[in-house]
Amino acid sequence: MDVNGKIIRGEFDRINDEFVLNQVKHITTQSTLNKEQLDTIYDYLNNHKEEDDGQILTLNEQMLIRLSQEESCQFIDDLNKIRELYE
């Protein structure tokens, strides 16, 4: 099932019960997240969403992506929609 959020694009694989992240903002990536990993990212961003400076994500342990406070909230919304697919 394709997921096209405001910040995230990817595919939810119901057979393997995992999310394949293909794009963050406009940057292509290839990362597979299980429910526990997705929940960890969600919890962290949700606990830090009020920070004025936003957040920095690391893709593929190489590329840094800056998320403004607004983008962090959009990312949280996208993750929340994906989390519902696990249930």
N, C-alpha and C positions, 0 to 999 in steps of 0.2 A: 504494500500500500504506500503510495507516494505521499510525502508530507512536504508541503510548501508553506512555511511560516513566514513571519516578517524578517527573521534573521537566519533561520535554519532551513535547509532543504535536505531531504534524504528519503530513505525508504524504511518502512517498518516491515521486518521479516517475521511473520506470524509463526512460521514453521520452527525457526530457531529462537524465537522470542527475543529479538534484538533489533536495535535501530542502527542503520547504516547511515552515518552522517556524510553527506556529499558536498555540502557547501555551508559556509558561515559568512554572512554578509555577502560579499562578491568573490570570495576566495574558495577555490575548489580544494577539497580534502577527501580523504577516505579513512574514516574511523568507524569502528563498530563498538556500540555501547550496549551493555546489558542493563537491566532495570536498576541494579544496585549502583552502577556507575552513573547512570542518568540521574538517579535520586540524589547522589552525592553532589553532583554539579548543581542541580536544582536547589538543594538545601543551602549550599554555599552562597550562590548568587542571591537567593531570597533573603538570607541573613545579612547580606552586605548591599542590598539594593538602594539604601539611603545614602551611600557614599557619593559625594559630589564628583569625585574624580573618575567614577565608573570603575571598570575592571579591565584586566588584560588577560586574554586567553592565549594558550599555547596550542597550536595545531601541529600535529606530527612531531612534537618535541623540537620544533625548529622555528616555526613562524609565529610571531607575536601579533595578535589582533586586539586592537583597542576597542572597547565597548563603552560608549558614553552611558550616563545614568539612564537615559531613556532607552538606549539599545539594550542595556542589561535587563530592564523591565520587559522589553519585547522578547528577549531571549528566554526569560522566565515564563512568559505566556506560551511561547512555542514549546518549551520543555513540558509544561503542564499538559498541553494537548497530547504530546507524545506519551507521557506517563499514563494517560487514560487508555491508551492502546494496549498496555501491558495487562490490564485488568479484564 
